[in-house]
């Protein structure tokens, strides 16, 4: 059985979330050395969201109690939590069906309200276990809840109604 081409296009990387040990030192590096600017600090998650050109670079201080949520379960584990691919025009249900056809489970799903309206984020894992966020911005996505569940039920490490990013 031949599987159709994806029902979307990738328009770029939306953001990368990195683990850091010490927010002050990390911000000094990213601001002074690389020229990033802080757009938002999210202390309750031990996070800072930086502007890196047209993308975001999110830092989580895993040395702080607030950033412990992102810490790898083993020493020497991963340094990156996930990366996000910004998708072009797509239908949310077609995207879900495409993932299911490839036996790719949606491990988390969130709708977030931002300046441009609601965006949809579907989190999947690659064969190596790396988490990828497929983010559909409002102007590119028709949001519809699936009529039947696809993949695994969505889960979140955040409390009900709470989001990691505001947009």
URFEN-V583475 format. One record per residue. RES is the residue in one letter. OMEGA is omega in radians with two decimals (999 if undefined). Layout:
RES;OMEGA
RES;OMEGA
This chain:
X;3.12
X;-3.13
X;-3.11
X;3.08
X;3.14
X;3.14
X;-3.12
X;3.00
X;3.06
X;-3.12
X;3.10
X;3.07
X;-3.12
X;3.12
X;3.02
X;3.12
X;-3.11
X;3.02
X;3.09
X;3.07
X;-3.12
X;-3.08
X;-3.09
X;-3.13
X;-3.12
X;3.11
X;3.11
X;-3.14
X;-3.05
X;3.12
X;-3.03
X;-3.07
X;-3.05
X;3.09
X;3.06
X;3.08
X;3.12
X;3.08
X;-3.11
X;2.99
X;-3.12
X;-3.03
X;-3.08
X;3.05
X;-3.11
X;-3.00
X;2.91
X;3.12
X;-3.08
X;3.01
X;3.09
X;-3.05
X;3.12
X;-3.11
X;3.05
X;2.98
X;-3.12
X;3.12
X;3.06
X;3.12
X;-3.10
X;3.07
X;-3.14
X;3.08
X;-3.12
X;-3.13
X;-3.10
X;3.14
X;-3.06
X;-3.06
X;3.10
X;-3.09
X;3.13
X;3.07
X;-3.12
X;3.14
X;-3.03
X;3.07
X;-3.12
X;3.13
X;3.12
X;2.93
X;-3.05
X;3.05
X;3.09
X;-3.11
X;3.04
X;-3.07
X;3.12
X;3.03
X;-3.05
X;3.14
X;3.08
X;3.10
X;3.12
X;-3.14
X;3.10
X;3.12
X;3.14
X;3.13
X;3.11
X;-3.13
X;3.09
X;-3.13
X;2.98
X;-3.06
X;3.06
X;3.11
X;3.14
X;2.91
X;3.14
X;3.09
X;3.13
X;-3.10
X;-3.11
X;-3.08
X;-3.11
X;3.00
X;3.14
X;3.07
X;3.02
X;-3.14
X;3.11
X;3.09
X;3.05
X;-3.11
X;3.12
X;3.13
X;3.09
X;-3.12
X;3.13
X;3.06
X;3.05
X;-3.01
X;3.13
X;3.11
X;-3.05
X;-3.07
X;-3.10
X;-2.97
X;2.96
X;-3.09
X;3.05
X;3.04
X;3.12
X;3.11
X;3.05
X;-3.12
X;3.07
X;-3.14
X;3.11
X;3.09
X;3.14
X;3.10
X;3.12
X;3.08
X;-3.11
X;3.12
X;3.14
X;3.11
X;-3.10
X;3.11
X;3.13
X;3.13
X;-3.13
X;3.10
X;999
